[in-house]
Amino acid sequence: MRKNRKMVMAAAMAAAMLAGCSSGKQAETAPAAGGREDGDSYVVGIGQFAEHGSLDNCREGFLKGLAEEGIVEGENLTVLYENAQTDGGTASQIMANFLAKDVDMICAIATPIAQSAYSAARDTQVPVIYTAVTDPVLAELAGGDGTPVGEVTGTSDKLPVEEQLGMIREMLPDAKTIGILYSTSEINSASTIEEYKQAAPKYGFEIVESGISGTADIPLATDSLLEKVDCLNNLTDNTVVSVLPMILDKAAKKNIPVFGSEIEQVKIGCLATMGLDYVSLGVQTGKMAAKVLKGEEKASGMKFEVITEASFYGNTKVAENLGITIPEELAASAAGLFDEIVAE
């Protein structure tokens, strides 16, 4: 929380004068620490791990959630924004920079940078609010019951794995193999891969995985995977999503459908998803952050939250290009059907 320095000095002088003239009377009790007063303002550092649609939507939603609670950028909120471009070392530097600038809170978007934020701020009083963290427990940001490990909390974008597999089976009744590319350095992807592998046999699928260490590995890994599978299923893996247009282009040339994990991936060329609305996820996170900034809650007292409802999104243009018909029942239930492919 930031206060106008002149107001603080004036208040301090007035309090001193009152103390000298009060004949022993005590001054009125000051507002509780962290409480909001007229004239308060905040500085929030937003660190984003990669630049792509879903994480951008999280940031948009986060600011919207804060604004709905009366904390508005340009009025009583200053935002410092940095993007790590999928580099862990850069993520750590961003957090050190935020702390040096004495921010009131750090918002970390995606698992790797959330881990960097907590590590950097752990021995300070600066709370960390994260979003788009698939498994906060595995990322060691929360205990098994969801309780924060410190002044850190936020929202999870855990994927609805079984709903996704059921949707793929409905759209591709003859498919047998699903390929998944993932970054070996992103712990959230490793946990999701295991969940897919456990659930896949129930729907008659085999998961063929391909781990990569960085974006430079993706072109060859994609080419190899496309020779082995009936379709690809994209996760929320930030390294992979950052070059998704290239993957989509390679898959389209082989007439192999790619399923996404959220709405933005469907807009740019994935066939369909049972996915999340990342703007809504960000709004939910912003409202949590507002409680902490206003002093109504401590981050350490708030368990992480999860969006539980997944929605169907489909791209009819992609379906047409692939010669696939979106089943009527899925189309009727869709939260969004797109008839074009939007270039990123």
Secondary structure, DSSP 8 states (H G I E B T S, - for coil): -B--HHHHHHHHHHHHHHHHHSTT--------TT---TT-BEEEEEEESS-SHHHHHHHHHHHHHHHHTT--BTTTEEEEEEE-TT-HHHHHHHHHHHHHTT-SEEEEESHHHHHHHHHHHTTSS--EEEES-S-TTTTTSB-TTS-BSSSEEEEE----HHHHHHHHHHH-TT--EEEEEEETT-HHHHHHHHHHHHHGGGGT-EEEEEEESSGGGHHHHHHHHHTT-SEEE--S-HHHHTTHHHHHHHHHHTT--EE-SBHHHHHTT--EEEEB-HHHHHHHHHHHHHHHHTTSS-GGGS--EE----EEEEEHHHHHHHT----HHHHHH-SEEESS----
